[in-house]
Amino acid sequence: MTRKYQIEQYEDKIGDFLDVLLDAIDIDIDYEFVEGTSTYPEIENPDIVVRFSGPEADLLLQNKAELLLALEHLTMEMLRLPHEDHSLIVFDANDYRLLRIEELRLAAATACARVKETGQPFFFSPMSSRERRIVHMTLRPETEVRSESVGVGGGRQVVIIPAGMATPAAPAARPQDRRGGGRPGGGGGRGGDRRGGGRHGGGGGRPGGGGGGRGDRGPRREGDRGPRRDGRPGGGGYGGGRSGGGGYRGPRRDGGNTGGSSGGNR
């Protein structure tokens, strides 16, 4: 299979960029590069998948995978990929992409049956352009109904309507309740000395009130990656070298010389 984007061409550039981002937001996850495969190639058929895992991978998937998709978008902008190629390098965690495709396909089929039965339009909640495309592609074979995108900006959504009906306007956006403050609990950092790869010890921590600084993060990897931005010695390479495209980059924070060029499950 001919791929437009090869892992060995983009692994270093994406990896270096992600290391900076993930250190900045201080999230404990690992990642690896694998060649893309797809259960629904007519909807999404990537060349490269950056797959995240680790103790805090679920944080990437909160609020409809807002953080995961934000990291993906920033990376695409850094690479200066043309918009039409953004679906060829994708980020994933815990098989979120496949599960979301299946969820939207089921929702589209259910809404389609409802519109056929009632003859009334059905509006989905606002979606990203990727998710709207999944709905449109799912309903493409239908002859009795059609799908359209209506609305603007972040409020853009899909409406399913009978084939002969004019496209209705998007419903008025409901005002948001902006009362209330920030996150529950008091101040205080994560706490603990991170040099051993753990988050235990120190004072404070995430739940509840204050105390506890971040502690000394220490070197990120063994080897010689050059100085960190804060002047401390950096960690090593990506674990056993980068040969054999698609190799596992190894845990980001365990300080070990892991990895190699396993290439993942292709």
MIDOSE-1310 file (N, C-alpha, C; in nm, 2 decimals, decimal comma, always signed):
residues 266
mtrk	+0,08/-0,12/+0,00/+0,00/+0,00/+0,00/+0,09/+0,12/+0,00; +0,06/+0,21/-0,09/+0,14/+0,34/-0,10/+0,09/+0,44/+0,00; +0,17/+0,49/+0,08/+0,13/+0,59/+0,18/+0,20/+0,73/+0,15; +0,12/+0,83/+0,16/+0,17/+0,96/+0,13/+0,26/+1,01/+0,24
yqie	+0,23/+0,97/+0,37/+0,31/+1,01/+0,48/+0,37/+0,88/+0,55; +0,50/+0,88/+0,56/+0,57/+0,77/+0,62/+0,61/+0,80/+0,77; +0,61/+0,70/+0,85/+0,64/+0,73/+0,99/+0,78/+0,78/+1,01; +0,88/+0,72/+0,94/+1,02/+0,77/+0,95/+1,04/+0,91/+0,91
qyed	+0,95/+0,97/+0,83/+0,97/+1,10/+0,79/+0,92/+1,20/+0,89; +0,82/+1,16/+0,98/+0,76/+1,25/+1,06/+0,77/+1,22/+1,21; +0,83/+1,11/+1,25/+0,84/+1,06/+1,38/+0,91/+1,16/+1,47; +1,03/+1,20/+1,43/+1,11/+1,29/+1,51/+1,05/+1,43/+1,52
kigd	+1,00/+1,48/+1,42/+0,94/+1,62/+1,43/+0,82/+1,62/+1,51; +0,73/+1,52/+1,50/+0,61/+1,51/+1,58/+0,65/+1,49/+1,73; +0,74/+1,39/+1,75/+0,78/+1,35/+1,88/+0,84/+1,47/+1,96; +0,93/+1,55/+1,90/+0,99/+1,66/+1,96/+0,88/+1,76/+2,00
fldv	+0,79/+1,79/+1,91/+0,68/+1,88/+1,93/+0,59/+1,84/+2,05; +0,55/+1,71/+2,05/+0,47/+1,66/+2,15/+0,53/+1,66/+2,29; +0,66/+1,63/+2,29/+0,73/+1,64/+2,42/+0,72/+1,77/+2,49; +0,74/+1,88/+2,41/+0,73/+2,01/+2,46/+0,58/+2,04/+2,51
llda	+0,48/+2,00/+2,43/+0,34/+2,02/+2,47/+0,31/+1,95/+2,59; +0,34/+1,82/+2,60/+0,30/+1,74/+2,71/+0,37/+1,78/+2,84; +0,50/+1,82/+2,83/+0,56/+1,88/+2,95/+0,50/+2,00/+2,99; +0,45/+2,09/+2,90/+0,39/+2,21/+2,93/+0,26/+2,19/+3,01
idid	+0,18/+2,09/+2,97/+0,05/+2,07/+3,04/+0,07/+1,97/+3,15; +0,19/+1,91/+3,16/+0,22/+1,82/+3,28/+0,12/+1,71/+3,29; +0,11/+1,62/+3,19/+0,02/+1,51/+3,18/+0,10/+1,38/+3,17; +0,07/+1,28/+3,24/+0,15/+1,16/+3,24/+0,10/+1,06/+3,14
idye	+0,15/+1,07/+3,02/+0,11/+0,97/+2,91/+0,23/+0,94/+2,83; +0,22/+0,83/+2,76/+0,32/+0,78/+2,66/+0,26/+0,79/+2,52; +0,34/+0,77/+2,42/+0,28/+0,76/+2,29/+0,37/+0,67/+2,20; +0,31/+0,62/+2,09/+0,39/+0,54/+1,99/+0,33/+0,58/+1,86
fveg	+0,41/+0,55/+1,75/+0,37/+0,57/+1,62/+0,34/+0,43/+1,55; +0,23/+0,42/+1,49/+0,19/+0,29/+1,42/+0,14/+0,33/+1,28; +0,15/+0,24/+1,19/+0,09/+0,26/+1,06/-0,06/+0,25/+1,07; -0,13/+0,34/+1,00/-0,27/+0,35/+1,01/-0,34/+0,23/+0,95
tsty	-0,45/+0,19/+1,01/-0,54/+0,09/+0,96/-0,68/+0,14/+0,99; -0,78/+0,09/+0,92/-0,91/+0,15/+0,94/-1,02/+0,04/+0,92; -1,12/+0,04/+1,01/-1,23/-0,05/+0,99/-1,33/+0,01/+0,89; -1,33/+0,15/+0,88/-1,42/+0,22/+0,79/-1,33/+0,31/+0,69
peie	-1,26/+0,25/+0,60/-1,17/+0,33/+0,52/-1,25/+0,44/+0,43; -1,38/+0,42/+0,41/-1,45/+0,52/+0,33/-1,47/+0,64/+0,41; -1,46/+0,63/+0,54/-1,47/+0,75/+0,63/-1,34/+0,80/+0,68; -1,25/+0,71/+0,71/-1,12/+0,76/+0,76/-1,02/+0,65/+0,74
npdi	-0,91/+0,68/+0,67/-0,80/+0,59/+0,63/-0,67/+0,65/+0,65; -0,62/+0,66/+0,77/-0,49/+0,74/+0,80/-0,37/+0,66/+0,75; -0,26/+0,74/+0,73/-0,13/+0,68/+0,70/-0,06/+0,65/+0,83; -0,07/+0,74/+0,93/+0,00/+0,74/+1,05/-0,10/+0,76/+1,17
vvrf	-0,09/+0,68/+1,27/-0,16/+0,70/+1,39/-0,07/+0,72/+1,51; -0,08/+0,83/+1,58/-0,01/+0,85/+1,70/-0,10/+0,80/+1,82; -0,06/+0,69/+1,88/-0,14/+0,63/+1,98/-0,09/+0,66/+2,12; -0,18/+0,72/+2,20/-0,15/+0,75/+2,34/-0,19/+0,65/+2,44
sgpe	-0,12/+0,63/+2,55/-0,15/+0,54/+2,65/-0,09/+0,60/+2,78; -0,12/+0,53/+2,89/-0,06/+0,57/+3,02/-0,16/+0,60/+3,13; -0,11/+0,64/+3,24/-0,20/+0,66/+3,36/-0,30/+0,76/+3,34; -0,27/+0,87/+3,26/-0,36/+0,98/+3,25/-0,42/+0,99/+3,11
adll	-0,42/+0,89/+3,03/-0,46/+0,89/+2,89/-0,61/+0,93/+2,89; -0,69/+0,89/+2,99/-0,83/+0,93/+2,99/-0,86/+1,08/+2,99; -0,76/+1,15/+3,04/-0,78/+1,30/+3,04/-0,79/+1,35/+2,90; -0,72/+1,29/+2,81/-0,73/+1,33/+2,67/-0,87/+1,32/+2,61
lqnk	-0,95/+1,23/+2,67/-1,08/+1,20/+2,61/-1,20/+1,27/+2,67; -1,17/+1,35/+2,78/-1,28/+1,42/+2,84/-1,34/+1,53/+2,75; -1,46/+1,56/+2,77/-1,53/+1,66/+2,68/-1,52/+1,63/+2,54; -1,56/+1,51/+2,50/-1,56/+1,47/+2,36/-1,41/+1,47/+2,30
aell	-1,32/+1,43/+2,38/-1,18/+1,42/+2,34/-1,12/+1,56/+2,30; -1,16/+1,66/+2,37/-1,12/+1,80/+2,34/-0,97/+1,81/+2,34; -0,90/+1,76/+2,44/-0,76/+1,77/+2,45/-0,69/+1,69/+2,35; -0,73/+1,57/+2,32/-0,67/+1,49/+2,22/-0,68/+1,56/+2,08
lale	-0,79/+1,61/+2,05/-0,81/+1,67/+1,92/-0,74/+1,81/+1,91; -0,72/+1,87/+2,03/-0,65/+2,00/+2,03/-0,50/+1,97/+2,00; -0,45/+1,87/+2,06/-0,31/+1,83/+2,04/-0,29/+1,79/+1,89; -0,38/+1,72/+1,83/-0,38/+1,68/+1,69/-0,38/+1,80/+1,60
hltm	-0,47/+1,90/+1,63/-0,48/+2,02/+1,55/-0,35/+2,10/+1,55; -0,30/+2,12/+1,67/-0,17/+2,20/+1,69/-0,06/+2,13/+1,61; -0,05/+2,00/+1,62/+0,05/+1,92/+1,55/+0,04/+1,94/+1,39; -0,08/+1,93/+1,34/-0,11/+1,95/+1,20/-0,06/+2,09/+1,16
emlr	-0,09/+2,19/+1,24/-0,05/+2,33/+1,21/+0,10/+2,34/+1,21; +0,17/+2,28/+1,31/+0,31/+2,28/+1,31/+0,37/+2,22/+1,19; +0,32/+2,11/+1,14/+0,37/+2,04/+1,02/+0,33/+2,11/+0,89; +0,24/+2,21/+0,90/+0,19/+2,28/+0,79/+0,13/+2,19/+0,68
lphe	+0,06/+2,09/+0,73/-0,01/+2,00/+0,63/-0,13/+2,07/+0,57; -0,15/+2,05/+0,44/-0,27/+2,10/+0,38/-0,40/+2,05/+0,45; -0,50/+2,12/+0,46/-0,62/+2,08/+0,53/-0,67/+1,95/+0,49; -0,67/+1,92/+0,36/-0,73/+1,80/+0,31/-0,64/+1,68/+0,35
dhsl	-0,52/+1,70/+0,40/-0,44/+1,58/+0,45/-0,44/+1,56/+0,60; -0,52/+1,64/+0,67/-0,52/+1,63/+0,81/-0,57/+1,50/+0,86; -0,65/+1,43/+0,78/-0,71/+1,30/+0,82/-0,60/+1,19/+0,80; -0,49/+1,22/+0,74/-0,39/+1,11/+0,71/-0,29/+1,09/+0,83
ivfd	-0,28/+1,19/+0,92/-0,20/+1,17/+1,04/-0,30/+1,20/+1,16; -0,33/+1,10/+1,24/-0,44/+1,12/+1,34/-0,38/+1,07/+1,48; -0,45/+1,13/+1,58/-0,41/+1,09/+1,72/-0,53/+1,00/+1,77; -0,49/+0,91/+1,86/-0,59/+0,82/+1,92/-0,55/+0,78/+2,06
andy	-0,65/+0,74/+2,14/-0,63/+0,69/+2,27/-0,74/+0,60/+2,31; -0,71/+0,48/+2,36/-0,81/+0,38/+2,40/-0,92/+0,35/+2,29; -0,87/+0,35/+2,16/-0,96/+0,32/+2,05/-1,08/+0,42/+2,04; -1,05/+0,55/+2,08/-1,16/+0,65/+2,08/-1,21/+0,67/+1,94
rllr	-1,13/+0,67/+1,84/-1,17/+0,71/+1,71/-1,27/+0,61/+1,65; -1,23/+0,48/+1,66/-1,32/+0,37/+1,61/-1,45/+0,37/+1,69; -1,45/+0,38/+1,82/-1,57/+0,38/+1,90/-1,66/+0,50/+1,86; -1,60/+0,61/+1,84/-1,68/+0,73/+1,81/-1,74/+0,72/+1,67
ieel	-1,67/+0,66/+1,57/-1,73/+0,64/+1,44/-1,85/+0,54/+1,45; -1,84/+0,44/+1,53/-1,95/+0,34/+1,54/-2,07/+0,41/+1,62; -2,04/+0,49/+1,71/-2,14/+0,56/+1,79/-2,22/+0,65/+1,69; -2,15/+0,73/+1,61/-2,21/+0,82/+1,52/-2,29/+0,75/+1,41
rlaa	-2,23/+0,64/+1,36/-2,30/+0,56/+1,26/-2,44/+0,51/+1,31; -2,44/+0,46/+1,43/-2,56/+0,41/+1,50/-2,66/+0,53/+1,52; -2,61/+0,64/+1,57/-2,69/+0,76/+1,59/-2,75/+0,81/+1,45; -2,67/+0,81/+1,35/-2,72/+0,85/+1,22/-2,83/+0,76/+1,17
atac	-2,81/+0,63/+1,18/-2,91/+0,53/+1,14/-3,04/+0,55/+1,22; -3,03/+0,57/+1,35/-3,15/+0,58/+1,43/-3,23/+0,71/+1,39; -3,15/+0,82/+1,37/-3,22/+0,95/+1,34/-3,28/+0,94/+1,20; -3,21/+0,87/+1,11/-3,27/+0,85/+0,97/-3,40/+0,78/+0,98
arvk	-3,41/+0,67/+1,06/-3,54/+0,60/+1,07/-3,65/+0,69/+1,13; -3,61/+0,77/+1,22/-3,71/+0,86/+1,29/-3,76/+0,96/+1,18; -3,67/+1,02/+1,10/-3,71/+1,12/+1,00/-3,81/+1,05/+0,90; -3,77/+0,93/+0,86/-3,86/+0,86/+0,76/-4,00/+0,84/+0,82
etgq	-4,00/+0,81/+0,95/-4,13/+0,78/+1,01/-4,22/+0,90/+1,04; -4,15/+1,01/+1,08/-4,23/+1,13/+1,12/-4,23/+1,24/+1,01; -4,14/+1,24/+0,92/-4,14/+1,34/+0,82/-4,08/+1,47/+0,87; -4,03/+1,47/+0,99/-3,98/+1,60/+1,05/-3,83/+1,60/+1,06
pfff	-3,77/+1,71/+1,04/-3,62/+1,72/+1,05/-3,57/+1,68/+1,19; -3,45/+1,63/+1,19/-3,38/+1,59/+1,31/-3,25/+1,66/+1,32; -3,22/+1,74/+1,42/-3,10/+1,81/+1,44/-3,01/+1,74/+1,54; -2,88/+1,72/+1,50/-2,78/+1,67/+1,60/-2,73/+1,79/+1,67
spms	-2,66/+1,76/+1,79/-2,59/+1,86/+1,86/-2,47/+1,90/+1,77; -2,42/+2,02/+1,80/-2,30/+2,07/+1,72/-2,19/+1,97/+1,73; -2,12/+1,95/+1,62/-2,01/+1,86/+1,60/-1,89/+1,92/+1,53; -1,78/+1,85/+1,54/-1,66/+1,89/+1,46/-1,68/+1,86/+1,32
srer	-1,60/+1,91/+1,23/-1,61/+1,88/+1,09/-1,59/+1,73/+1,06; -1,50/+1,67/+1,13/-1,48/+1,53/+1,12/-1,60/+1,45/+1,15; -1,67/+1,48/+1,26/-1,78/+1,40/+1,30/-1,90/+1,43/+1,21; -1,92/+1,55/+1,16/-2,02/+1,58/+1,06/-2,00/+1,49/+0,94
rivh	-1,88/+1,48/+0,90/-1,85/+1,40/+0,78/-1,89/+1,26/+0,80; -1,87/+1,20/+0,92/-1,90/+1,06/+0,95/-2,05/+1,04/+0,93; -2,13/+1,14/+0,98/-2,28/+1,13/+0,96/-2,32/+1,14/+0,81; -2,26/+1,23/+0,74/-2,29/+1,25/+0,60/-2,26/+1,12/+0,52
mtlr	-2,14/+1,07/+0,55/-2,10/+0,95/+0,48/-2,18/+0,83/+0,51; -2,23/+0,82/+0,63/-2,32/+0,71/+0,67/-2,45/+0,72/+0,60; -2,50/+0,84/+0,57/-2,63/+0,85/+0,51/-2,63/+0,87/+0,36; -2,51/+0,87/+0,30/-2,50/+0,89/+0,16/-2,58/+0,80/+0,08
pete	-2,59/+0,67/+0,11/-2,67/+0,58/+0,03/-2,82/+0,60/+0,04; -2,87/+0,68/+0,13/-3,01/+0,69/+0,15/-3,07/+0,78/+0,04; -3,20/+0,74/+0,00/-3,27/+0,81/-0,11/-3,39/+0,89/-0,05; -3,44/+0,85/+0,06/-3,56/+0,91/+0,12/-3,53/+1,03/+0,21
vrse	-3,41/+1,04/+0,25/-3,36/+1,15/+0,34/-3,23/+1,20/+0,29; -3,19/+1,32/+0,34/-3,06/+1,37/+0,31/-3,01/+1,44/+0,44; -2,88/+1,46/+0,44/-2,82/+1,53/+0,56/-2,75/+1,66/+0,51; -2,76/+1,77/+0,59/-2,70/+1,89/+0,56/-2,63/+1,95/+0,68
svgv	-2,53/+2,03/+0,66/-2,47/+2,10/+0,78/-2,53/+2,24/+0,78; -2,57/+2,28/+0,90/-2,62/+2,42/+0,92/-2,56/+2,48/+1,04; -2,57/+2,62/+1,05/-2,51/+2,69/+1,16/-2,37/+2,74/+1,12; -2,31/+2,80/+1,21/-2,18/+2,86/+1,19/-2,08/+2,83/+1,31
gggr	-1,95/+2,83/+1,28/-1,85/+2,82/+1,38/-1,87/+2,69/+1,46; -1,85/+2,71/+1,60/-1,86/+2,60/+1,69/-2,00/+2,54/+1,70; -2,10/+2,62/+1,65/-2,24/+2,57/+1,66/-2,28/+2,50/+1,54; -2,19/+2,47/+1,45/-2,23/+2,40/+1,32/-2,28/+2,26/+1,35
qvvi	-2,39/+2,22/+1,29/-2,45/+2,09/+1,33/-2,51/+2,02/+1,20; -2,54/+1,89/+1,21/-2,60/+1,82/+1,10/-2,75/+1,81/+1,13; -2,83/+1,83/+1,02/-2,97/+1,81/+1,02/-3,00/+1,71/+0,92; -3,09/+1,61/+0,96/-3,14/+1,51/+0,86/-3,28/+1,55/+0,83
ipag	-3,31/+1,55/+0,70/-3,45/+1,60/+0,65/-3,50/+1,51/+0,54; -3,63/+1,50/+0,52/-3,68/+1,43/+0,41/-3,62/+1,48/+0,28; -3,60/+1,40/+0,18/-3,53/+1,44/+0,06/-3,59/+1,56/-0,01; -3,72/+1,57/-0,01/-3,79/+1,68/-0,08/-3,81/+1,81/+0,00
matp	-3,76/+1,81/+0,12/-3,78/+1,93/+0,21/-3,67/+2,03/+0,20; -3,70/+2,16/+0,20/-3,60/+2,26/+0,20/-3,52/+2,25/+0,33; -3,39/+2,29/+0,32/-3,31/+2,29/+0,44/-3,35/+2,39/+0,54; -3,38/+2,35/+0,66/-3,43/+2,44/+0,77/-3,31/+2,52/+0,83
aapa	-3,34/+2,63/+0,88/-3,23/+2,71/+0,95/-3,19/+2,64/+1,08; -3,07/+2,66/+1,12/-3,02/+2,61/+1,25/-3,10/+2,67/+1,36; -3,14/+2,59/+1,46/-3,21/+2,64/+1,58/-3,12/+2,74/+1,65; -3,19/+2,84/+1,72/-3,12/+2,94/+1,79/-3,04/+2,88/+1,91
arpq	-2,92/+2,92/+1,93/-2,83/+2,87/+2,03/-2,89/+2,91/+2,17; -2,88/+2,81/+2,26/-2,93/+2,84/+2,39/-2,82/+2,91/+2,47; -2,86/+3,01/+2,55/-2,76/+3,08/+2,63/-2,70/+2,99/+2,73; -2,57/+3,01/+2,75/-2,49/+2,93/+2,85/-2,50/+2,99/+2,99
drrg	-2,50/+2,91/+3,09/-2,50/+2,95/+3,23/-2,35/+2,97/+3,26; -2,31/+3,09/+3,28/-2,17/+3,12/+3,31/-2,15/+3,15/+3,46; -2,24/+3,11/+3,54/-2,22/+3,13/+3,69/-2,13/+3,02/+3,74; -2,07/+3,05/+3,85/-1,98/+2,96/+3,92/-1,84/+2,98/+3,88
ggrp	-1,75/+2,92/+3,96/-1,61/+2,95/+3,95/-1,54/+2,84/+3,88; -1,41/+2,83/+3,91/-1,33/+2,74/+3,85/-1,34/+2,60/+3,91; -1,23/+2,53/+3,91/-1,23/+2,39/+3,95/-1,25/+2,38/+4,10; -1,32/+2,27/+4,15/-1,33/+2,25/+4,29/-1,20/+2,23/+4,36
gggg	-1,20/+2,26/+4,49/-1,08/+2,23/+4,56/-0,99/+2,36/+4,57; -0,90/+2,36/+4,66/-0,81/+2,47/+4,67/-0,69/+2,46/+4,58; -0,59/+2,55/+4,62/-0,47/+2,56/+4,53/-0,38/+2,44/+4,56; -0,25/+2,47/+4,53/-0,16/+2,37/+4,56/-0,12/+2,29/+4,44
grgg	+0,00/+2,25/+4,43/+0,05/+2,18/+4,31/+0,03/+2,03/+4,32; +0,09/+1,96/+4,23/+0,07/+1,82/+4,23/+0,14/+1,75/+4,35; +0,25/+1,81/+4,39/+0,33/+1,76/+4,50/+0,41/+1,64/+4,46; +0,50/+1,61/+4,55/+0,58/+1,48/+4,53/+0,70/+1,51/+4,45
drrg	+0,80/+1,42/+4,48/+0,93/+1,42/+4,40/+0,91/+1,33/+4,28; +0,92/+1,39/+4,16/+0,90/+1,31/+4,04/+1,02/+1,24/+3,99; +1,13/+1,25/+4,06/+1,25/+1,20/+4,00/+1,25/+1,05/+3,98; +1,17/+0,98/+4,07/+1,16/+0,83/+4,05/+1,05/+0,79/+3,96
ggrh	+0,99/+0,88/+3,89/+0,88/+0,85/+3,80/+0,75/+0,84/+3,86; +0,74/+0,85/+4,00/+0,61/+0,85/+4,06/+0,56/+0,98/+4,10; +0,43/+0,99/+4,14/+0,37/+1,11/+4,19/+0,34/+1,11/+4,33; +0,40/+1,01/+4,41/+0,36/+1,00/+4,55/+0,45/+1,10/+4,63
gggg	+0,41/+1,12/+4,75/+0,49/+1,20/+4,85/+0,46/+1,34/+4,83; +0,53/+1,42/+4,90/+0,51/+1,57/+4,90/+0,38/+1,60/+4,97; +0,35/+1,73/+4,96/+0,22/+1,77/+5,03/+0,12/+1,80/+4,92; +0,00/+1,80/+4,96/-0,11/+1,85/+4,86/-0,14/+1,74/+4,76
grpg	-0,12/+1,77/+4,64/-0,17/+1,68/+4,53/-0,29/+1,74/+4,47; -0,36/+1,66/+4,38/-0,47/+1,72/+4,31/-0,59/+1,75/+4,40; -0,64/+1,64/+4,47/-0,77/+1,67/+4,54/-0,75/+1,77/+4,65; -0,85/+1,85/+4,68/-0,85/+1,93/+4,80/-0,76/+2,05/+4,80
gggg	-0,72/+2,09/+4,92/-0,66/+2,21/+4,93/-0,51/+2,21/+4,91; -0,44/+2,32/+4,96/-0,31/+2,36/+4,91/-0,20/+2,28/+4,96; -0,08/+2,34/+4,95/+0,04/+2,28/+4,99/+0,10/+2,20/+4,88; +0,22/+2,17/+4,89/+0,29/+2,08/+4,80/+0,33/+2,14/+4,67
grgd	+0,45/+2,16/+4,65/+0,50/+2,21/+4,52/+0,51/+2,09/+4,42; +0,55/+2,12/+4,30/+0,57/+2,01/+4,21/+0,69/+1,92/+4,24; +0,78/+1,97/+4,31/+0,90/+1,88/+4,34/+0,99/+1,89/+4,22; +1,10/+1,82/+4,24/+1,21/+1,82/+4,14/+1,17/+1,71/+4,03
rgpr	+1,15/+1,76/+3,91/+1,11/+1,66/+3,81/+1,22/+1,57/+3,77; +1,35/+1,63/+3,78/+1,46/+1,54/+3,74/+1,47/+1,52/+3,59; +1,57/+1,44/+3,55/+1,59/+1,42/+3,41/+1,48/+1,34/+3,35; +1,44/+1,36/+3,23/+1,33/+1,29/+3,16/+1,37/+1,16/+3,11
regd	+1,48/+1,15/+3,05/+1,53/+1,02/+2,99/+1,68/+1,00/+3,01; +1,72/+0,88/+3,01/+1,87/+0,86/+3,01/+1,93/+0,89/+2,88; +2,06/+0,91/+2,88/+2,12/+0,94/+2,75/+2,15/+1,09/+2,74; +2,17/+1,14/+2,62/+2,21/+1,28/+2,60/+2,11/+1,34/+2,50
rgpr	+2,00/+1,40/+2,55/+1,92/+1,48/+2,46/+1,95/+1,63/+2,47; +2,05/+1,67/+2,55/+2,08/+1,81/+2,56/+2,01/+1,87/+2,68; +2,04/+1,99/+2,71/+1,98/+2,05/+2,83/+1,83/+2,07/+2,81; +1,75/+2,06/+2,92/+1,61/+2,09/+2,93/+1,60/+2,25/+2,92
rdgr	+1,48/+2,29/+2,90/+1,45/+2,43/+2,90/+1,48/+2,50/+3,03; +1,47/+2,42/+3,14/+1,50/+2,48/+3,27/+1,65/+2,47/+3,31; +1,73/+2,42/+3,22/+1,87/+2,42/+3,25/+1,92/+2,28/+3,30; +1,83/+2,19/+3,35/+1,87/+2,07/+3,40/+1,90/+1,97/+3,29
pggg	+1,99/+1,87/+3,31/+2,02/+1,78/+3,21/+1,90/+1,70/+3,15; +1,90/+1,69/+3,03/+1,78/+1,62/+2,96/+1,80/+1,47/+2,97; +1,69/+1,40/+2,93/+1,69/+1,26/+2,93/+1,75/+1,21/+2,80; +1,74/+1,08/+2,78/+1,80/+1,02/+2,66/+1,72/+1,02/+2,54
gygg	+1,75/+0,94/+2,45/+1,68/+0,93/+2,32/+1,55/+0,87/+2,33; +1,50/+0,80/+2,23/+1,37/+0,75/+2,23/+1,37/+0,60/+2,26; +1,48/+0,55/+2,32/+1,48/+0,41/+2,36/+1,53/+0,32/+2,25; +1,65/+0,29/+2,25/+1,70/+0,19/+2,15/+1,71/+0,24/+2,01
grsg	+1,71/+0,36/+1,99/+1,72/+0,41/+1,85/+1,59/+0,42/+1,78; +1,59/+0,47/+1,66/+1,47/+0,50/+1,58/+1,46/+0,41/+1,46; +1,54/+0,32/+1,44/+1,54/+0,24/+1,32/+1,42/+0,16/+1,31; +1,38/+0,13/+1,19/+1,27/+0,04/+1,16/+1,14/+0,10/+1,17
gggy	+1,12/+0,22/+1,13/+1,00/+0,30/+1,13/+0,88/+0,25/+1,21; +0,82/+0,34/+1,28/+0,70/+0,30/+1,35/+0,74/+0,24/+1,49; +0,86/+0,25/+1,53/+0,90/+0,19/+1,66/+0,84/+0,26/+1,77; +0,84/+0,20/+1,89/+0,78/+0,25/+2,01/+0,88/+0,35/+2,07
rgpr	+0,83/+0,47/+2,09/+0,91/+0,58/+2,15/+0,95/+0,56/+2,29; +0,87/+0,47/+2,36/+0,90/+0,44/+2,50/+0,84/+0,54/+2,59; +0,82/+0,50/+2,72/+0,76/+0,59/+2,82/+0,83/+0,72/+2,82; +0,76/+0,83/+2,84/+0,82/+0,96/+2,84/+0,89/+1,00/+2,97
rdgg	+0,84/+0,94/+3,08/+0,88/+0,99/+3,21/+0,95/+0,89/+3,29; +0,97/+0,77/+3,25/+1,02/+0,66/+3,34/+1,17/+0,66/+3,35; +1,24/+0,74/+3,26/+1,38/+0,75/+3,27/+1,45/+0,63/+3,22; +1,38/+0,53/+3,16/+1,44/+0,41/+3,12/+1,48/+0,41/+2,98
ntgg	+1,57/+0,32/+2,94/+1,61/+0,31/+2,80/+1,52/+0,20/+2,74; +1,40/+0,24/+2,71/+1,31/+0,14/+2,66/+1,29/+0,15/+2,51; +1,20/+0,08/+2,46/+1,16/+0,10/+2,32/+1,23/+0,01/+2,22; +1,30/+0,06/+2,12/+1,35/-0,02/+2,02/+1,27/+0,00/+1,89
ssgg	+1,27/-0,09/+1,80/+1,21/-0,07/+1,67/+1,11/-0,18/+1,65; +1,02/-0,20/+1,75/+0,92/-0,31/+1,73/+0,82/-0,28/+1,62; +0,79/-0,15/+1,60/+0,70/-0,12/+1,49/+0,55/-0,14/+1,52; +0,52/-0,19/+1,64/+0,38/-0,21/+1,68/+0,31/-0,32/+1,60
nr	+0,18/-0,32/+1,61/+0,11/-0,42/+1,54/+0,06/-0,37/+1,41; +0,11/-0,41/+1,30/+0,08/-0,35/+1,17/-0,02/-0,44/+1,10
